[in-house]
Amino acid sequence: MTKKTHVASSCLLTAALVIYTPLAIIPSAIGGFIGAVLPDYDFFVGKHRGFSHSIACAAIVGIIGCLFNVNFGIVLGLSYILHIGLDSFTKMGVPLLKPFNDNYYGFKLIKSGGSEDLFICIVIIFILTEWFAKI
């Protein structure tokens, strides 16, 4: 998925969490944005879609985030998991069980950056727009 799709989906998740739970807005928004894009900055530590796209890494990131602020850490971890979930729909899949297993898992239906990716992004933005128009 592209960065814009990850950010849009994380905005939707963060908005739902802030509206329907007692999570604070500012730390949640920051955590949501960082969690949406952080897995793709793995080129600093190795190859793309390596350990950073695993459940183990998502758990570590969420726990470390909670050490700073619980609201931040919860939304950071959930947005991180959402990122991995969305990437599991791409042709490459994700190494969910790394470092224990090097296989790539997922539905492998969508070309990242393709028309389906753009369609998902547009639908999410439409949902956000309709949702906030009612507030």
DRENTORKOL-3810 file (N, C-alpha, C; in nm, 4 decimals):
REM DRENTORKOL-3810
@n.u->0.0838; n.v->-0.1177; n.w->0.0000; ca.u->0.0000; ca.v->0.0000; ca.w->0.0000; c.u->0.0886; c.v->0.1244; c.w->0.0000
@n.u->0.0334; n.v->0.2323; n.w->-0.0469; ca.u->0.1091; ca.v->0.3571; ca.w->-0.0491; c.u->0.0951; c.v->0.4286; c.w->0.0855
@n.u->0.1835; n.v->0.5246; n.w->0.1055; ca.u->0.1832; ca.v->0.5995; ca.w->0.2311; c.u->0.0499; c.v->0.6694; c.w->0.2537
@n.u->-0.0080; n.v->0.7240; n.w->0.1473; ca.u->-0.1346; ca.v->0.7972; ca.w->0.1642; c.u->-0.2467; c.v->0.7038; c.w->0.2095
@n.u->-0.2473; n.v->0.5793; n.w->0.1633; ca.u->-0.3480; ca.v->0.4829; ca.w->0.2072; c.u->-0.3268; c.v->0.4466; c.w->0.3530
@n.u->-0.2015; n.v->0.4279; n.w->0.3922; ca.u->-0.1717; ca.v->0.3967; ca.w->0.5324; c.u->-0.2120; c.v->0.5129; c.w->0.6243
@n.u->-0.1816; n.v->0.6342; n.w->0.5843; ca.u->-0.2142; ca.v->0.7511; ca.w->0.6672; c.u->-0.3661; c.v->0.7690; c.w->0.6757
@n.u->-0.4356; n.v->0.7553; n.w->0.5635; ca.u->-0.5819; ca.v->0.7708; ca.w->0.5636; c.u->-0.6476; c.v->0.6652; c.w->0.6526
@n.u->-0.6031; n.v->0.5411; n.w->0.6415; ca.u->-0.6624; ca.v->0.4350; ca.w->0.7234; c.u->-0.6322; c.v->0.4560; c.w->0.8710
@n.u->-0.5143; n.v->0.5044; n.w->0.9015; ca.u->-0.4798; ca.v->0.5324; ca.w->1.0406; c.u->-0.5597; c.v->0.6502; c.w->1.0953
@n.u->-0.5873; n.v->0.7482; n.w->1.0119; ca.u->-0.6732; ca.v->0.8606; ca.w->1.0536; c.u->-0.8121; c.v->0.8096; c.w->1.0908
@n.u->-0.8651; n.v->0.7185; n.w->1.0106; ca.u->-0.9967; ca.v->0.6622; ca.w->1.0392; c.u->-0.9949; c.v->0.5838; c.w->1.1703
@n.u->-0.8930; n.v->0.5020; n.w->1.1889; ca.u->-0.8797; ca.v->0.4252; ca.w->1.3125; c.u->-0.8643; c.v->0.5175; c.w->1.4332
@n.u->-0.7778; n.v->0.6153; n.w->1.4226; ca.u->-0.7518; ca.v->0.7079; ca.w->1.5336; c.u->-0.8772; c.v->0.7877; c.w->1.5676
@n.u->-0.9475; n.v->0.8338; n.w->1.4668; ca.u->-1.0711; ca.v->0.9092; ca.w->1.4911; c.u->-1.1731; c.v->0.8234; c.w->1.5648
@n.u->-1.1884; n.v->0.6996; n.w->1.5226; ca.u->-1.2827; ca.v->0.6099; ca.w->1.5901; c.u->-1.2416; c.v->0.5859; c.w->1.7351
@n.u->-1.1136; n.v->0.5650; n.w->1.7584; ca.u->-1.0661; ca.v->0.5416; ca.w->1.8949; c.u->-1.0857; c.v->0.6634; c.w->1.9839
@n.u->-1.0570; n.v->0.7811; n.w->1.9307; ca.u->-1.0702; ca.v->0.9040; ca.w->2.0103; c.u->-1.2174; c.v->0.9345; c.w->2.0391
@n.u->-1.3045; n.v->0.9097; n.w->1.9419; ca.u->-1.4462; ca.v->0.9401; ca.w->1.9592; c.u->-1.5146; c.v->0.8394; c.w->2.0521
@n.u->-1.4825; n.v->0.7115; n.w->2.0381; ca.u->-1.5557; ca.v->0.6079; ca.w->2.1105; c.u->-1.4856; c.v->0.5523; c.w->2.2338
@n.u->-1.3672; n.v->0.6026; n.w->2.2659; ca.u->-1.2969; ca.v->0.5606; ca.w->2.3874; c.u->-1.2468; c.v->0.6856; c.w->2.4593
@n.u->-1.1984; n.v->0.6712; n.w->2.5814; ca.u->-1.1488; ca.v->0.7897; ca.w->2.6532; c.u->-1.0045; c.v->0.8289; c.w->2.6194
@n.u->-0.9521; n.v->0.7857; n.w->2.5059; ca.u->-0.8153; ca.v->0.8211; ca.w->2.4682; c.u->-0.8029; c.v->0.9703; c.w->2.4383
@n.u->-0.6920; n.v->1.0294; n.w->2.4786; ca.u->-0.6665; ca.v->1.1722; ca.w->2.4551; c.u->-0.6344; c.v->1.1968; c.w->2.3077
@n.u->-0.6758; n.v->1.3123; n.w->2.2580; ca.u->-0.6646; ca.v->1.3420; ca.w->2.1152; c.u->-0.5201; c.v->1.3583; c.w->2.0677
@n.u->-0.4435; n.v->1.4465; n.w->2.1311; ca.u->-0.3097; ca.v->1.4803; ca.w->2.0802; c.u->-0.2146; c.v->1.3606; c.w->2.0800
@n.u->-0.1947; n.v->1.2911; n.w->2.1935; ca.u->-0.1026; ca.v->1.1769; ca.w->2.1870; c.u->-0.1528; c.v->1.0672; c.w->2.0934
@n.u->-0.2843; n.v->1.0502; n.w->2.0846; ca.u->-0.3396; ca.v->0.9486; ca.w->1.9950; c.u->-0.3141; c.v->0.9836; c.w->1.8491
@n.u->-0.3340; n.v->1.1100; n.w->1.8134; ca.u->-0.3111; ca.v->1.1529; ca.w->1.6753; c.u->-0.1645; c.v->1.1360; c.w->1.6363
@n.u->-0.0754; n.v->1.1725; n.w->1.7262; ca.u->0.0683; ca.v->1.1570; ca.w->1.6980; c.u->0.1033; c.v->1.0092; c.w->1.6838
@n.u->0.0539; n.v->0.9271; n.w->1.7761; ca.u->0.0793; ca.v->0.7830; ca.w->1.7695; c.u->0.0221; c.v->0.7204; c.w->1.6439
@n.u->-0.0972; n.v->0.7649; n.w->1.6036; ca.u->-0.1596; ca.v->0.7121; ca.w->1.4828; c.u->-0.0797; c.v->0.7426; c.w->1.3581
@n.u->-0.0315; n.v->0.8659; n.w->1.3484; ca.u->0.0474; ca.v->0.9026; ca.w->1.2307; c.u->0.1793; c.v->0.8258; c.w->1.2258
@n.u->0.2478; n.v->0.8206; n.w->1.3389; ca.u->0.3771; ca.v->0.7503; ca.w->1.3418; c.u->0.3575; c.v->0.6014; c.w->1.3124
@n.u->0.2556; n.v->0.5408; n.w->1.3727; ca.u->0.2293; ca.v->0.3988; ca.w->1.3488; c.u->0.1930; c.v->0.3677; c.w->1.2046
@n.u->0.1331; n.v->0.4647; n.w->1.1372; ca.u->0.0940; ca.v->0.4445; ca.w->0.9975; c.u->0.2132; c.v->0.4381; c.w->0.9039
@n.u->0.3191; n.v->0.5116; n.w->0.9345; ca.u->0.4319; ca.v->0.5200; ca.w->0.8407; c.u->0.5601; c.v->0.4514; c.w->0.8897
@n.u->0.5712; n.v->0.4263; n.w->1.0187; ca.u->0.6951; ca.v->0.3719; ca.w->1.0756; c.u->0.7413; c.v->0.2398; c.w->1.0130
@n.u->0.6536; n.v->0.1436; n.w->0.9864; ca.u->0.7028; ca.v->0.0174; ca.w->0.9296; c.u->0.7765; c.v->0.0330; c.w->0.7967
@n.u->0.7453; n.v->0.1363; n.w->0.7208; ca.u->0.8092; ca.v->0.1536; ca.w->0.5908; c.u->0.9432; c.v->0.2257; c.w->0.5976
@n.u->0.9853; n.v->0.2642; n.w->0.7166; ca.u->1.1182; ca.v->0.3241; ca.w->0.7306; c.u->1.2204; c.v->0.2193; c.w->0.7728
@n.u->1.1938; n.v->0.0948; n.w->0.7345; ca.u->1.2818; ca.v->-0.0159; ca.w->0.7686; c.u->1.4079; c.v->-0.0215; c.w->0.6842
@n.u->1.4132; n.v->0.0584; n.w->0.5789; ca.u->1.5341; ca.v->0.0574; ca.w->0.4957; c.u->1.6554; c.v->0.1091; c.w->0.5725
@n.u->1.6325; n.v->0.1752; n.w->0.6856; ca.u->1.7449; ca.v->0.2202; ca.w->0.7686; c.u->1.8119; c.v->0.1040; c.w->0.8410
@n.u->1.7385; n.v->-0.0047; n.w->0.8637; ca.u->1.7922; ca.v->-0.1170; ca.w->0.9411; c.u->1.8012; c.v->-0.2474; c.w->0.8620
@n.u->1.7650; n.v->-0.2464; n.w->0.7377; ca.u->1.7708; ca.v->-0.3686; ca.w->0.6580; c.u->1.6816; c.v->-0.3572; c.w->0.5368
@n.u->1.6348; n.v->-0.4716; n.w->0.4887; ca.u->1.5518; ca.v->-0.4704; ca.w->0.3685; c.u->1.4074; c.v->-0.4338; c.w->0.4008
@n.u->1.3383; n.v->-0.3848; n.w->0.2969; ca.u->1.1978; ca.v->-0.3484; ca.w->0.3145; c.u->1.1138; c.v->-0.4736; c.w->0.3353
@n.u->1.0175; n.v->-0.4618; n.w->0.4211; ca.u->0.9293; ca.v->-0.5708; ca.w->0.4621; c.u->1.0068; c.v->-0.6853; c.w->0.5233
@n.u->1.0950; n.v->-0.6497; n.w->0.6106; ca.u->1.1640; ca.v->-0.7495; ca.w->0.6908; c.u->1.0982; c.v->-0.7572; c.w->0.8272
@n.u->1.1778; n.v->-0.7567; n.w->0.9317; ca.u->1.1282; ca.v->-0.7689; ca.w->1.0687; c.u->1.0277; c.v->-0.6601; c.w->1.1044
@n.u->1.0407; n.v->-0.5422; n.w->1.0444; ca.u->0.9504; ca.v->-0.4313; ca.w->1.0782; c.u->0.8057; c.v->-0.4595; c.w->1.0388
@n.u->0.7822; n.v->-0.5576; n.w->0.9556; ca.u->0.6463; ca.v->-0.5926; ca.w->0.9147; c.u->0.5996; c.v->-0.7214; c.w->0.9830
@n.u->0.6467; n.v->-0.7447; n.w->1.1045; ca.u->0.6076; ca.v->-0.8642; ca.w->1.1793; c.u->0.5261; c.v->-0.8261; c.w->1.3024
@n.u->0.4523; n.v->-0.9229; n.w->1.3530; ca.u->0.3731; ca.v->-0.9025; ca.w->1.4751; c.u->0.4647; c.v->-0.8753; c.w->1.5937
@n.u->0.5794; n.v->-0.9413; n.w->1.5983; ca.u->0.6737; ca.v->-0.9206; ca.w->1.7089; c.u->0.7210; c.v->-0.7756; c.w->1.7138
@n.u->0.7528; n.v->-0.7185; n.w->1.6003; ca.u->0.7982; ca.v->-0.5788; ca.w->1.5956; c.u->0.6845; c.v->-0.4844; c.w->1.6345
@n.u->0.5634; n.v->-0.5135; n.w->1.5897; ca.u->0.4481; ca.v->-0.4296; ca.w->1.6255; c.u->0.4278; c.v->-0.4292; c.w->1.7767
@n.u->0.4424; n.v->-0.5445; n.w->1.8397; ca.u->0.4272; ca.v->-0.5536; ca.w->1.9855; c.u->0.5364; c.v->-0.4736; c.w->2.0569
@n.u->0.6586; n.v->-0.4856; n.w->2.0095; ca.u->0.7710; ca.v->-0.4120; ca.w->2.0697; c.u->0.7488; c.v->-0.2617; c.w->2.0571
@n.u->0.7086; n.v->-0.2166; n.w->1.9392; ca.u->0.6849; ca.v->-0.0735; ca.w->1.9157; c.u->0.5725; c.v->-0.0229; c.w->2.0050
@n.u->0.4630; n.v->-0.0984; n.w->2.0147; ca.u->0.3513; ca.v->-0.0585; ca.w->2.0996; c.u->0.3892; c.v->-0.0495; c.w->2.2462
@n.u->0.4664; n.v->-0.1451; n.w->2.2936; ca.u->0.5099; ca.v->-0.1454; ca.w->2.4344; c.u->0.6026; c.v->-0.0274; c.w->2.4617
@n.u->0.6963; n.v->-0.0036; n.w->2.3726; ca.u->0.7869; ca.v->0.1108; ca.w->2.3902; c.u->0.7073; c.v->0.2415; c.w->2.3878
@n.u->0.6090; n.v->0.2521; n.w->2.2992; ca.u->0.5245; ca.v->0.3711; ca.w->2.2947; c.u->0.4494; c.v->0.3937; c.w->2.4250
@n.u->0.4024; n.v->0.2860; n.w->2.4870; ca.u->0.3302; ca.v->0.2967; ca.w->2.6151; c.u->0.4199; c.v->0.3460; c.w->2.7276
@n.u->0.5501; n.v->0.3239; n.w->2.7165; ca.u->0.6433; ca.v->0.3744; ca.w->2.8178; c.u->0.6462; c.v->0.5265; c.w->2.8190
@n.u->0.6194; n.v->0.5886; n.w->2.7032; ca.u->0.6163; ca.v->0.7342; ca.w->2.6938; c.u->0.4798; c.v->0.7890; c.w->2.7346
@n.u->0.3737; n.v->0.7301; n.w->2.6789; ca.u->0.2382; ca.v->0.7747; ca.w->2.7067; c.u->0.1451; c.v->0.6605; c.w->2.6664
@n.u->0.0549; n.v->0.6206; n.w->2.7534; ca.u->-0.0312; ca.v->0.5056; ca.w->2.7250; c.u->-0.1206; c.v->0.5302; c.w->2.6035
@n.u->-0.1808; n.v->0.6482; n.w->2.5949; ca.u->-0.2646; ca.v->0.6799; ca.w->2.4794; c.u->-0.1838; c.v->0.6710; c.w->2.3502
@n.u->-0.0671; n.v->0.7312; n.w->2.3515; ca.u->0.0237; ca.v->0.7288; ca.w->2.2373; c.u->0.0585; c.v->0.5847; c.w->2.2005
@n.u->0.0972; n.v->0.5051; n.w->2.2982; ca.u->0.1406; ca.v->0.3682; ca.w->2.2734; c.u->0.0312; c.v->0.2784; c.w->2.2190
@n.u->-0.0906; n.v->0.2933; n.w->2.2720; ca.u->-0.2024; ca.v->0.2112; ca.w->2.2243; c.u->-0.2309; c.v->0.2396; c.w->2.0766
@n.u->-0.2443; n.v->0.3667; n.w->2.0425; ca.u->-0.2774; ca.v->0.4015; ca.w->1.9038; c.u->-0.1582; c.v->0.3735; c.w->1.8121
@n.u->-0.0377; n.v->0.3953; n.w->1.8605; ca.u->0.0823; ca.v->0.3629; ca.w->1.7826; c.u->0.0820; c.v->0.2143; c.w->1.7466
@n.u->0.0616; n.v->0.1295; n.w->1.8459; ca.u->0.0611; ca.v->-0.0149; ca.w->1.8220; c.u->-0.0508; c.v->-0.0587; c.w->1.7294
@n.u->-0.1712; n.v->-0.0053; n.w->1.7497; ca.u->-0.2838; ca.v->-0.0432; ca.w->1.6643; c.u->-0.2658; c.v->0.0059; c.w->1.5208
@n.u->-0.2139; n.v->0.1260; n.w->1.5037; ca.u->-0.1883; ca.v->0.1774; ca.w->1.3683; c.u->-0.0779; c.v->0.0974; c.w->1.3000
@n.u->0.0206; n.v->0.0575; n.w->1.3769; ca.u->0.1295; ca.v->-0.0246; ca.w->1.3242; c.u->0.0733; c.v->-0.1583; c.w->1.2739
@n.u->-0.0142; n.v->-0.2203; n.w->1.3554; ca.u->-0.0762; ca.v->-0.3472; ca.w->1.3160; c.u->-0.1653; c.v->-0.3277; c.w->1.1932
@n.u->-0.2372; n.v->-0.2161; n.w->1.1877; ca.u->-0.3200; ca.v->-0.1854; ca.w->1.0713; c.u->-0.2335; c.v->-0.1746; c.w->0.9454
@n.u->-0.1179; n.v->-0.1107; n.w->0.9574; ca.u->-0.0251; ca.v->-0.0989; ca.w->0.8444; c.u->0.0132; c.v->-0.2382; c.w->0.7938
@n.u->0.0513; n.v->-0.3249; n.w->0.8860; ca.u->0.0904; ca.v->-0.4611; ca.w->0.8477; c.u->-0.0278; c.v->-0.5345; c.w->0.7843
@n.u->-0.1467; n.v->-0.5167; n.w->0.8425; ca.u->-0.2661; ca.v->-0.5809; ca.w->0.7871; c.u->-0.2955; c.v->-0.5361; c.w->0.6451
@n.u->-0.2849; n.v->-0.4069; n.w->0.6204; ca.u->-0.3073; ca.v->-0.3566; ca.w->0.4841; c.u->-0.2022; c.v->-0.4095; c.w->0.3872
@n.u->-0.0766; n.v->-0.4136; n.w->0.4311; ca.u->0.0296; ca.v->-0.4648; ca.w->0.3436; c.u->0.0137; c.v->-0.6142; c.w->0.3153
@n.u->-0.0594; n.v->-0.6851; n.w->0.4007; ca.u->-0.0806; ca.v->-0.8280; ca.w->0.3758; c.u->-0.1698; c.v->-0.8512; c.w->0.2530
@n.u->-0.2410; n.v->-0.7476; n.w->0.2091; ca.u->-0.3237; ca.v->-0.7590; ca.w->0.0897; c.u->-0.2440; c.v->-0.7382; c.w->-0.0385
@n.u->-0.1214; n.v->-0.6887; n.w->-0.0283; ca.u->-0.0408; ca.v->-0.6646; ca.w->-0.1481; c.u->0.0218; c.v->-0.7944; c.w->-0.1986
@n.u->0.0639; n.v->-0.7921; n.w->-0.3231; ca.u->0.1191; ca.v->-0.9112; ca.w->-0.3889; c.u->0.2368; c.v->-0.9727; c.w->-0.3129
@n.u->0.3153; n.v->-0.8888; n.w->-0.2450; ca.u->0.4335; ca.v->-0.9379; ca.w->-0.1740; c.u->0.3976; c.v->-1.0072; c.w->-0.0432
@n.u->0.2926; n.v->-0.9625; n.w->0.0236; ca.u->0.2590; ca.v->-1.0163; ca.w->0.1549; c.u->0.3521; c.v->-0.9595; c.w->0.2611
@n.u->0.3450; n.v->-1.0144; n.w->0.3813; ca.u->0.4274; ca.v->-0.9670; ca.w->0.4927; c.u->0.4827; c.v->-1.0850; c.w->0.5727
@n.u->0.6020; n.v->-1.0681; n.w->0.6302; ca.u->0.6611; ca.v->-1.1752; ca.w->0.7115; c.u->0.6075; c.v->-1.1692; c.w->0.8554
@n.u->0.4821; n.v->-1.2045; n.w->0.8744; ca.u->0.4147; ca.v->-1.1898; ca.w->1.0036; c.u->0.4894; c.v->-1.2542; c.w->1.1206
@n.u->0.5527; n.v->-1.3667; n.w->1.0972; ca.u->0.6123; ca.v->-1.4430; ca.w->1.2074; c.u->0.7638; c.v->-1.4291; c.w->1.2177
@n.u->0.8200; n.v->-1.3333; n.w->1.1464; ca.u->0.9638; ca.v->-1.3103; ca.w->1.1534; c.u->0.9988; c.v->-1.2670; c.w->1.2946
@n.u->1.0999; n.v->-1.3076; n.w->1.3566; ca.u->1.2185; ca.v->-1.3813; ca.w->1.3124; c.u->1.2063; c.v->-1.5326; c.w->1.3241
@n.u->1.0890; n.v->-1.5836; n.w->1.3633; ca.u->1.0712; ca.v->-1.7272; ca.w->1.3836; c.u->1.0460; c.v->-1.8021; c.w->1.2540
@n.u->0.9939; n.v->-1.7316; n.w->1.1533; ca.u->0.9594; ca.v->-1.7926; ca.w->1.0262; c.u->0.9778; c.v->-1.6862; c.w->0.9183
@n.u->1.0437; n.v->-1.7189; n.w->0.8099; ca.u->1.0721; ca.v->-1.6214; ca.w->0.7047; c.u->0.9674; c.v->-1.6174; c.w->0.5930
@n.u->0.8604; n.v->-1.6952; n.w->0.6044; ca.u->0.7570; ca.v->-1.6967; ca.w->0.5016; c.u->0.6782; c.v->-1.5661; c.w->0.5004
@n.u->0.6303; n.v->-1.5287; n.w->0.3816; ca.u->0.5474; ca.v->-1.4098; ca.w->0.3654; c.u->0.4018; c.v->-1.4544; c.w->0.3571
@n.u->0.3188; n.v->-1.3948; n.w->0.4409; ca.u->0.1785; ca.v->-1.4315; ca.w->0.4492; c.u->0.0908; c.v->-1.3166; c.w->0.4013
@n.u->-0.0311; n.v->-1.3492; n.w->0.3657; ca.u->-0.1265; ca.v->-1.2465; ca.w->0.3292; c.u->-0.2205; c.v->-1.2932; c.w->0.2201
@n.u->-0.3092; n.v->-1.2039; n.w->0.1819; ca.u->-0.4073; ca.v->-1.2338; ca.w->0.0796; c.u->-0.3488; c.v->-1.2160; c.w->-0.0597
@n.u->-0.2478; n.v->-1.1300; n.w->-0.0718; ca.u->-0.1707; ca.v->-1.1095; ca.w->-0.1945; c.u->-0.2592; c.v->-1.0833; c.w->-0.3164
@n.u->-0.3501; n.v->-0.9862; n.w->-0.3027; ca.u->-0.4462; ca.v->-0.9557; ca.w->-0.4082; c.u->-0.4201; c.v->-0.8242; c.w->-0.4803
@n.u->-0.3552; n.v->-0.7306; n.w->-0.4138; ca.u->-0.3476; ca.v->-0.5928; ca.w->-0.4631; c.u->-0.2042; c.v->-0.5543; c.w->-0.4967
@n.u->-0.1880; n.v->-0.4826; n.w->-0.6077; ca.u->-0.0573; ca.v->-0.4283; ca.w->-0.6417; c.u->-0.0409; c.v->-0.2961; c.w->-0.5669
@n.u->0.0640; n.v->-0.2845; n.w->-0.4877; ca.u->0.0891; ca.v->-0.1617; ca.w->-0.4133; c.u->0.1054; c.v->-0.0454; c.w->-0.5105
@n.u->0.0290; n.v->0.0609; n.w->-0.4880; ca.u->0.0333; ca.v->0.1755; ca.w->-0.5772; c.u->-0.0563; c.v->0.1604; c.w->-0.6985
@n.u->-0.1260; n.v->0.0478; n.w->-0.7096; ca.u->-0.2137; ca.v->0.0249; ca.w->-0.8237; c.u->-0.3506; c.v->0.0885; c.w->-0.8041
@n.u->-0.4402; n.v->0.0605; n.w->-0.8964; ca.u->-0.5730; ca.v->0.1216; ca.w->-0.8923; c.u->-0.6542; c.v->0.0769; c.w->-0.7712
@n.u->-0.6359; n.v->-0.0483; n.w->-0.7279; ca.u->-0.7085; ca.v->-0.0954; ca.w->-0.6096; c.u->-0.6634; c.v->-0.0198; c.w->-0.4850
@n.u->-0.5341; n.v->0.0046; n.w->-0.4746; ca.u->-0.4777; ca.v->0.0797; ca.w->-0.3624; c.u->-0.5366; c.v->0.2207; c.w->-0.3594
@n.u->-0.5396; n.v->0.2849; n.w->-0.4742; ca.u->-0.5971; ca.v->0.4199; ca.w->-0.4835; c.u->-0.7461; c.v->0.4182; c.w->-0.4487
@n.u->-0.8173; n.v->0.3171; n.w->-0.4948; ca.u->-0.9599; ca.v->0.3054; ca.w->-0.4648; c.u->-0.9833; c.v->0.2931; c.w->-0.3143
@n.u->-0.9056; n.v->0.2099; n.w->-0.2473; ca.u->-0.9178; ca.v->0.1943; ca.w->-0.1020; c.u->-0.8931; c.v->0.3268; c.w->-0.0319
@n.u->-0.7919; n.v->0.3983; n.w->-0.0749; ca.u->-0.7602; ca.v->0.5291; ca.w->-0.0160; c.u->-0.8761; c.v->0.6265; c.w->-0.0344
@n.u->-0.9322; n.v->0.6305; n.w->-0.1531; ca.u->-1.0428; ca.v->0.7221; ca.w->-0.1809; c.u->-1.1659; c.v->0.6864; c.w->-0.0969
@n.u->-1.1942; n.v->0.5577; n.w->-0.0835; ca.u->-1.3086; ca.v->0.5146; ca.w->-0.0023; c.u->-1.2891; c.v->0.5553; c.w->0.1432
@n.u->-1.1691; n.v->0.5373; n.w->0.1951; ca.u->-1.1410; ca.v->0.5749; ca.w->0.3346; c.u->-1.1565; c.v->0.7259; c.w->0.3531
@n.u->-1.1051; n.v->0.8036; n.w->0.2595; ca.u->-1.1188; ca.v->0.9495; ca.w->0.2683; c.u->-1.2660; c.v->0.9897; c.w->0.2596
@n.u->-1.3430; n.v->0.9223; n.w->0.1755; ca.u->-1.4864; ca.v->0.9499; ca.w->0.1659; c.u->-1.5562; c.v->0.9204; c.w->0.2988
@n.u->-1.5245; n.v->0.8070; n.w->0.3606; ca.u->-1.5835; ca.v->0.7711; ca.w->0.4903; c.u->-1.5477; c.v->0.8759; c.w->0.5952
@n.u->-1.4218; n.v->0.9163; n.w->0.5992; ca.u->-1.3798; ca.v->1.0198; ca.w->0.6942; c.u->-1.4560; c.v->1.1506; c.w->0.6716
@n.u->-1.4689; n.v->1.1902; n.w->0.5457; ca.u->-1.5380; ca.v->1.3146; ca.w->0.5125; c.u->-1.6846; c.v->1.3083; c.w->0.5540
@n.u->-1.7509; n.v->1.2000; n.w->0.5229; ca.u->-1.8922; ca.v->1.1846; ca.w->0.5599; c.u->-1.9089; c.v->1.1804; c.w->0.7113
@n.u->-1.8190; n.v->1.1124; n.w->0.7779; ca.u->-1.8247; ca.v->1.0991; ca.w->0.9232; c.u->-1.8088; c.v->1.2334; c.w->0.9902
@n.u->-1.7077; n.v->1.3091; n.w->0.9486; ca.u->-1.6820; ca.v->1.4399; ca.w->1.0112; c.u->-1.7831; c.v->1.5459; c.w->0.9686
@n.u->-1.8488; n.v->1.5279; n.w->0.8555; ca.u->-1.9524; ca.v->1.6218; ca.w->0.8130; c.u->-2.0737; c.v->1.6154; c.w->0.9055
@n.u->-2.0926; n.v->1.5004; n.w->0.9695; ca.u->-2.2062; ca.v->1.4809; ca.w->1.0591; c.u->-2.1797; c.v->1.5312; c.w->1.2006
@n.u->-2.0553; n.v->1.5658; n.w->1.2292; ca.u->-2.0204; ca.v->1.6112; ca.w->1.3646; c.u->-2.0511; c.v->1.7588; c.w->1.3800
END
